[in-house]
Amino acid sequence: MSRTLQAKPATRPAGGKITAASAVFAALRLDILSGTLPPGSRLRIDWLCQSYEATINPVREALNRLTAEGLVELEDQRGFSVASISIEQWREIVRGRCLMESCALREAMRNRTEAWEEGIVLSLYRLSRTPRFLEGDTQRPNPDWEPRHHAFHNALLVTCNSRIILEFCEELRERSDRYRHIASISPQARQTYSAEHNEIADAALDGDADKAVELLTAHYQRTLAVVEAYFEKAS
């Protein structure tokens, strides 16, 4: 059964046309980050061509780009596979997010504007109206939730006024997606996401930088703890 290439929009070249390789890259990347393709999964070229309705060259180019990002691994004699995950890597990602986003949030609050406040309120509203999972199935994530979750966290930081910092934060956020998928379906998964988001937004809008940073950091640390419990149980 073939997949439809409806992933995160690929970057358009100057001419405005998305290449076949970019479309495969975006769709395959989304499937890896969302956990649809689990860590360690073999990525056979013929299967990918059929599943993503593409020819060999775009698939190989997409795999090479994903290898450069660290999401795909290439081993002699075995070919391509989805990169493995580890608790050490997850801790490093969380540590990086806490350090980077704490600084970015403080700067964003110093540069607050009316548009920044409205962006937080609107993105939080949209997120709160979006179920985390598809109705009746706590193992199937709602595809609309993740983009709105990213939009909320980005809205908090956007007025830090540094494209480079925002890109770093976005990269770390995306690298955390595979681990947060584990956290969302874990038996220890928490049900306090909405309350945590509301508290972070309130502190930011109230201008309490220390509290906002503390809440944001605790938000990430709670997810860290859930994934740590998963690894401990699996070991």
MONOR-V960061 format. One record per pair of residues at least 12 apart in sequence whose ideal C-beta (glycine too) atoms are under 10 Angstrom apart, sorted by the first residue. I is the first residue (numbers start at 1). J is the second residue. Records with the same first field share a line. If there is no record, write none. Layout:
I = J, J
//
This chain:
1 = 50, 51
2 = 49, 50, 51, 52, 53, 54
3 = 24, 27, 28, 31, 36, 48, 50, 51, 52, 53
4 = 27, 52, 53
5 = 18, 20, 22, 23, 24, 25, 26, 27, 28, 30, 52, 53, 54
6 = 23, 26, 27, 30, 143
7 = 23, 24, 25, 26, 27, 28, 29, 30, 31, 33, 34, 52
8 = 25, 26, 27, 29, 30, 33, 146, 147, 150, 174
9 = 22, 23, 26
10 = 22, 23, 24, 25, 26, 27, 29, 62
11 = 25, 26
19 = 58, 61, 62
20 = 52, 53, 54, 55, 57, 58, 59, 61, 62
21 = 54, 55, 57, 58, 59, 60, 61, 62, 63, 64, 65
22 = 58, 61, 62, 65
23 = 52, 53, 54, 58, 62
24 = 48, 49, 51, 52, 53, 54, 55, 58, 59, 60, 61, 62, 63, 65, 66
25 = 52, 58, 59, 61, 62, 63, 64, 65, 66, 69
26 = 62
27 = 51, 52, 53, 54, 62
28 = 43, 48, 51, 52, 54, 59, 62, 63, 65, 66, 71, 72, 82
29 = 62, 65, 66, 69, 71, 72, 174, 177
30 = 143, 146, 174, 177
31 = 51, 52, 82
32 = 66, 69, 71, 72, 82, 83, 177, 178
33 = 71, 146, 174, 175, 176, 177, 178, 179, 180, 181
34 = 141, 143, 146, 177, 178, 180, 181
35 = 82, 85, 141, 177, 178, 179, 180, 181, 182, 184, 185
36 = 82, 141, 181
37 = 51, 71, 72, 81, 82, 178
38 = 82, 85, 178, 181, 182
39 = 71, 73, 81, 82, 83, 84, 85, 86, 178, 179, 182
40 = 73, 81, 82, 83, 84, 85
41 = 72, 80, 81, 82, 83
42 = 78, 79, 80, 81, 82
43 = 59, 62, 63, 66, 72, 73, 74, 79, 80, 81, 82
44 = 79, 80, 81
45 = 59, 60, 63, 79, 80
46 = 59
47 = 59
48 = 60, 62, 63, 80
59 = 80
60 = 80
63 = 79, 80
64 = 80
66 = 80, 82, 83
67 = 80, 83
69 = 83, 171, 174, 175
70 = 83, 89, 175
71 = 83, 174, 175, 178
82 = 178
83 = 178
85 = 178, 179, 182, 227, 231
86 = 179, 231
87 = 179, 224, 227, 228, 230, 231, 232, 234, 235
88 = 231
89 = 175, 178, 179
90 = 175, 176, 178, 179, 180, 182, 183, 223, 224, 227, 228, 230, 231
91 = 179, 224, 227, 228
92 = 172, 175
93 = 171, 172, 173, 174, 175, 176, 178, 179, 220, 224, 227
94 = 172, 176, 179, 217, 220, 221, 223, 224, 225, 227, 228
95 = 172, 220, 221, 224
96 = 168, 169, 171, 172, 175, 176
97 = 153, 168, 169, 172, 173, 175, 176, 216, 217, 219, 220, 223, 224
98 = 172, 213, 216, 217, 218, 219, 220, 221, 224
99 = 172, 217
100 = 157, 165, 166, 168, 169, 171, 172, 173
101 = 153, 156, 157, 160, 165, 168, 169, 172, 173, 213, 216, 217, 219, 220
102 = 209, 212, 213, 214, 216, 217, 220
103 = 157, 160, 162, 165, 169, 213
104 = 156, 157, 158, 159, 160, 161, 162, 165, 166, 168, 169, 213, 216
105 = 153, 156, 157, 159, 160, 169, 200, 203, 204, 209, 212, 213, 215, 216, 217
106 = 157, 160, 209, 210, 212, 213
107 = 157, 159, 160, 161, 162, 165, 209
108 = 120, 155, 156, 157, 158, 159, 160, 161, 162, 165, 166, 204, 209, 212
109 = 156, 157, 159, 160, 203, 204, 205, 206, 207, 208, 209, 212, 213
110 = 159, 160, 161, 207, 209
111 = 158, 159, 160, 161
112 = 159, 204, 205, 207
113 = 158, 159
115 = 158, 159
116 = 155, 156, 157, 158, 159, 204, 205
117 = 155, 159, 201, 204, 205
118 = 155
119 = 151, 152, 154, 155, 156, 158, 159
120 = 152, 155, 156, 158, 197, 200, 201, 202, 204, 205
121 = 155, 201, 205
122 = 151, 152, 155
123 = 148, 149, 150, 151, 152, 153, 154, 155, 156, 158, 197, 201
124 = 148, 151, 152, 155, 156, 194, 197, 198, 200, 201, 202, 205
125 = 148, 152, 201
126 = 144, 147, 148, 149, 151, 152
127 = 144, 145, 147, 148, 149, 150, 151, 152, 153, 155, 193, 194, 197, 198, 201
128 = 148, 152, 193, 194, 197, 198, 201
129 = 144, 148
130 = 142, 143, 144, 145, 146, 147, 148, 149
131 = 144, 145
132 = 145, 146, 149, 184, 189, 191, 193, 194
133 = 145, 184, 185
138 = 184, 185, 189
139 = 184, 185
140 = 185
141 = 180, 181, 184, 185
145 = 184, 193
146 = 174, 177, 180, 181, 184
149 = 173, 177, 180, 193, 197
150 = 170, 173, 174, 177
152 = 197, 200, 201
153 = 169, 170, 173, 197, 200, 216, 219
154 = 166, 169, 170, 173
155 = 201, 204
156 = 169, 197, 200, 201, 204, 205, 212, 216
157 = 169, 170, 204, 216
176 = 220, 223, 224, 227
178 = 227
179 = 223, 224, 226, 227, 230, 231
180 = 220, 223, 226, 227
181 = 227
182 = 223, 226, 227, 230, 231, 234
183 = 222, 223, 224, 225, 226, 227, 228, 229, 230
184 = 223, 226
185 = 230
186 = 223, 226, 227, 229, 230, 233
187 = 226, 229, 230, 233
188 = 225, 226, 227, 228, 229, 230, 233
189 = 223, 226, 230
190 = 222, 223, 225, 226
192 = 219, 222
193 = 219, 222, 223
196 = 215, 216, 218, 219, 220, 222, 223
197 = 215, 219
198 = 215
199 = 211, 212, 214, 215, 216, 218, 219
200 = 212, 213, 214, 215, 216, 217, 218, 219
201 = 215
202 = 215
203 = 215, 216
204 = 216
//
